[in-house]
Amino acid sequence: MIPQEFIEEVLARTDIVEIIEGRVVLKKSGQNYSGLCPFHDEKTPSFSVSQDKQFYYCFGCQASGSALKFLLEFDRMDFISAVEYLAQKAGLEVPRDRQSDDGESRKRKSLYEILDQSSAYYREGLRSHESRVRAVDYLKDRGVSGEIARDYGIGYAPPGWDNLMQKLAVSNNDRQLLIDAGMLTDHPEEQKTYDRFRDRIMFPIRDLRGRTIAFGGRVLDADAKPKYLNSPETSVFHKGRELYGLYEARKRVQKLDRLIVVEGYMDVVALAQNGVGYCVATLGTATSTDHIERMFRIVPTVFFCFDGDEAGRNAAWKALKSTIPAMEDGRSAKFLFLPDGEDPDTFIRKEGREAFETAIGSALGFTDFFFQTLEEGLDMNSAEGRAALSKLAVPLMAELPEGVFKQLIIDELSKRTGLASDRLVTASGLDQHRGGDIRHPNVARANHQRRLKLSKLAEHALLVLLRQPDVAKLLDDEDLVKLEGEPDWQVLVELVRWVQQAGEVSTMLLLSHYQDSTYFDYLRQLAEQDPMLSPDQLADEFLETLRKMLVEGDAQQKQRVIDELTAKPLSALTPVEREMLQNYGKSKP
């Protein structure tokens, strides 16, 4: 058996949209993605995929589940093969036995904890370390407010070889964790271990769950090298897939519909400081197709912002080539080039938000930048020049996903070369074949759902629990026994007990566990609702709701007793029952 902890880690690192969209044509529809259900024949899309919940659901046949369940039912994989497939995509190795995975799961959890402690240490360094003045002055000079520094978790690594190690490496195990997390540099042959980050402004890199997974550090001394230093690859950090500021952008912008890719951490922070909170940066690497796919699953439009010099143009062209395989219909990539000598940080501080967003509005579209770059140096008035354009463009166009956008690019090349589209396709070898229907044959399922009747308080408690399952751990057995007194609260009690026994549980895993229950549809609908609370308010809200439920339950219990007593003849009441009626403030009619 593959341990449950490992399966949860795999699912936490899996993007369900990435898994399903390779098999089903999906289109962004509000917060979710929709398409024709692969499990039954239909003409109108009723299949919905939630990226936030990492869950799919069909409103027609009630097919539902996680990425793992999809592989089991759509690809007909066996369980082991499906887990291995997802693990490979997530860069994880399936454990051979329970004991080895328990060790790996504990280690990953410990890495997240030590990274979080490191982030707290750096934040405290920016607030109180004796050497912090230069760091504070630097951030003030760049216009960074305390609020932005707080929201992005900016900190300071003081000078010295072993400050972090002395603070956090209480044991040899802690020291090894810091090495494995990339926070210490270890040279065993020289018997030297020291802090990786020293005398630098520190930028924590967070995953989409808000966990610190790595750091970027910027020097304060202009002559020091390298200017930016990033954490190395670790078991929880893969820089080719992560983007700095993505977690913060999703928190800052309520309806995120665009992202701007810039080059540096300070560019992201400066733009957020000036009201442009939808910016991200790659982590010392060129923008990859993985980066772009990740952004397009969240927003339909991605802007790339570069300097206007030759180096900026070259970087933009590399970004465009990485974008080509991801340019499905409905997606848009645009390219903004700032004046020479300006970067997003300096530009927005000098010109302001309005000027920056005006510049964004005039960014070059994918098609214009694509042909503008390829035509550079070609004589488009000659047959030779037009043929050369076709030779340069066709191999790149062949990588575009099939669809309307690809056809429009072909039509644009046809217009520029003067060759009809069909002849261009034939002459160039461009294949316009579109794949057949990728939907799975009908696998209709009957899934009769039991309607639950809960009080508004109990329903609200379930809503909070589904949003943040960890709140279940706030209850003890005594609380649960009290809740068990009301029959209509049994579903809530059942979910609480399961979460407490299962350990670390996500919303997706909780729904997945109950997907075959008679009340799954009700839970799914609740999970899609927003409690309109920030994450740090959910625990208090859950406990307060339960307190009100217990008060409500006590009142209902008293009312039931009163109803039973008042139904009896007065002469049949015992002295104790008469006293009970009196205490409850009721009199026999």
HELIX and SHEET records of a PDB file:
HELIX    1   1 GLN A    4  ALA A   12  1                                   9    
HELIX    2   2 ILE A   16  GLU A   21  1                                   6    
HELIX    3   3 ALA A   67  GLU A   73  1                                   7    
HELIX    4   4 PHE A   79  ALA A   90  1                                  12    
HELIX    5   5 ARG A   98  SER A  128  1                                  31    
HELIX    6   6 VAL A  133  ASP A  141  1                                   9    
HELIX    7   7 GLY A  146  ASP A  151  1                                   6    
HELIX    8   8 ASN A  163  LEU A  168  1                                   6    
HELIX    9   9 ASN A  172  ASP A  180  1                                   9    
HELIX   10  10 LEU A  246  ARG A  252  1                                   7    
HELIX   11  11 TYR A  265  GLN A  273  1                                   9    
HELIX   12  12 THR A  289  PHE A  296  1                                   8    
HELIX   13  13 GLU A  310  THR A  323  1                                  14    
HELIX   14  14 ILE A  324  ALA A  326  5                                   3    
HELIX   15  15 PRO A  344  GLU A  351  1                                   8    
HELIX   16  16 ARG A  353  GLY A  361  1                                   9    
HELIX   17  17 PHE A  366  GLU A  375  1                                  10    
HELIX   18  18 ALA A  383  MET A  397  1                                  15    
HELIX   19  19 VAL A  404  THR A  417  1                                  14    
HELIX   20  20 SER A  421  SER A  428  1                                   8    
HELIX   21  21 LYS A  456  ARG A  467  1                                  12    
HELIX   22  22 PRO A  469  LEU A  474  5                                   6    
HELIX   23  23 ASP A  477  LEU A  483  1                                   7    
HELIX   24  24 PRO A  487  TRP A  489  5                                   3    
HELIX   25  25 GLN A  490  ALA A  502  1                                  13    
HELIX   26  26 THR A  507  HIS A  513  1                                   7    
HELIX   27  27 PHE A  520  ALA A  527  1                                   8    
HELIX   28  28 PRO A  535  GLN A  537  5                                   3    
HELIX   29  29 LEU A  538  THR A  566  1                                  29    
HELIX   30  30 LEU A  570  ALA A  572  5                                   3    
HELIX   31  31 PRO A  575  ASN A  583  1                                   9    
SHEET    1   A 5 LYS A  27  SER A  29  0                                        
SHEET    2   A 5 ASN A  32  GLY A  35 -1                                        
SHEET    3   A 5 PHE A  47  SER A  50 -1                                        
SHEET    4   A 5 PHE A  55  CYS A  58 -1                                        
SHEET    5   A 5 SER A  64  GLY A  65 -1                                        
SHEET    1   B 4 GLY A 155  ALA A 157  0                                        
SHEET    2   B 4 ARG A 200  ARG A 206 -1                                        
SHEET    3   B 4 THR A 212  VAL A 219 -1                                        
SHEET    4   B 4 TYR A 228  ASN A 230 -1                                        
SHEET    1   C 2 LEU A 184  HIS A 187  0                                        
SHEET    2   C 2 LYS A 192  ASP A 195 -1                                        
SHEET    1   D 5 CYS A 279  ALA A 281  0                                        
SHEET    2   D 5 ARG A 258  VAL A 262  1                                        
SHEET    3   D 5 THR A 301  ASP A 307  1                                        
SHEET    4   D 5 SER A 332  LEU A 338  1                                        
SHEET    5   D 5 LEU A 364  GLY A 365 -1                                        
END                                                                             
